[in-house]
């Protein structure tokens, strides 16, 4: 059973199906479990009827309660289970309905999973995937909205994946689950109803490969996760105003596809980064620093579009004003182009 | 090691288990290679209990490439991947990694088991109680051994715990528990010979608290009595019932004294050989070390990658509007 926002899939073309982001995540886990008997999925409500916004619906019926199970509200213990089971060669998929709850498990992730391979002298594996959902809209407030992707990307040993579309969600989640390194897989809740034609077969996207979603020559717009559709919308608007933006979807913060970013900025000479997270010490800062360290002949100053350095307000009117929109990205790109 | 550590060639914090040898010796009698054993950072005895090679452990102390962890871990995170032995510094980790490993053993329907050796300090940390609950809830093939040596670093259990009866506290989580003299190796072997087969047979987890004592300071080979957290008389009381002395008395008349001395000489020679070869070995290449944080590898089912699947996704779709759930 799917939630109200996961619409019934309709056949689009041979070999692919129009799926929502949530359905795509669901299919990725189902196919991973079919491919490898060591894959199991757990978290609060994982075997419930709602199935974590539809993303785990139907899995327990298919694979049984040993491989899909509900849990106590013990985030540290759950991450501990993943760390130990991963060290023993299983491929755990731990799901958090909100990333904020994951903070109880920082020790398990940062002190244990992340350096596990390193500490073993390169001998051990830690094939763990932690799915973390970021709330947005309808009163999620300060404790249901944090992204913290930059935190995790800062820690050696972790991979951080941020899909921005349904088809990428499937390929990237399958790769994350099959990766031998621990992966924080961050899902923007605002993407969950968005749809795309998604190939039916299992497929894998190499972690650390950015995707140029829209080629352009005037300005490079680097983005990730839930800011991908917002950036594409901005690029459409810019195009009407005669500005040709190249949209580079990072897909992963770690590994980071530096080469694709540099290649694009070399071409356009301009850079705007749109990040679904706090402005200071974030992914945008890292990307801009990397670019200006590498290139010295940019045509204008790099810019970033990110959240204010503030917790997220609950009130819907304030929330609307809090999050950057495609208009903000348009303004940043325009400024970048008109400056030079 | 106590003799060589002061030379400052083993540049890693080292926590000596002198006085706490009984349980590692007992565990060595009942564990198999495929069982997982993880201990606290006072780990040397447990490393050897798992059958892992002595020379690789000594080389690890020296930070050499031939070490069990290629010189990356030192004493505090000493491990032997091939022998399923691990240890670590952040204390409750030695409880929760084997918990997850026990989950994997049950998942795979094996009769292997996982053993966690923790200190009384682990009872100070909150994660412990989440894990106790989950181990009991999932009825896992896990043995938890708590070496109660009365001190977490330099703070006595009375100053840390409102209710210091550890076995009782484990019991209320649904873990069958017992408390034993941790310096009586024979008693520990007898107990493990009863408990371990039951765990392998799927009878669920078990908790053992053992009372024991360390003679060295918290860290390093020297004593730290100068810190004033325990008195010399207490140390002397425990030394009088040292596990090796207890065992020796029991072997008197059972095993020939000459035979015991021969074993001691062999062990000593083995240790000196290990130290000599560790000193000669080289260090790992820093570039290789730095690049070892990620494997970049995937399961065998990943035979090819797809860069881009469909170009159909655009920016015109409205965002999801979540409800309260």
Interface residues (C-beta under 8 A of the other chain):
Chain A: X5 X16 X35 X36 X38 X40 X50 X53 X66 X72 X74 X76 X77 X78 X80 X81 X82 X83 X84 X85 X86 X87 X88 X89 X90 X91 X92 X107 X108 X111 X112 X114 X115 X117 X118 X119 X120 X121 X122 X123 X124 X125 X127 X135 X136 X137 X138 X140 X156 X157 X159 X165 X166 X167 X168 X171 X175 X178 X179 X180 X181 X189 X190 X191 X192 X193 X194 X195 X196 X197 X198 X199 X203 X204 X205 X206 X209 X211 X213 X228 X229 X230 X231 X232 X233 X234 X235 X236 X255 X326
Chain B: X36 X67 X68 X69 X70 X71 X72 X73 X77 X79 X81 X82 X86 X88 X90 X92 X93 X96 X97 X98 X99 X100 X101 X102 X103 X104 X105 X107 X114 X126 X127 X130 X131 X133 X134 X137 X284 X288 X289 X292 X293 X294 X295 X296 X297 X298 X299 X301 X302 X304 X305 X306 X307 X308 X309 X310 X312 X313 X314 X315 X316 X317 X318 X319 X320 X321 X322 X323 X324 X325
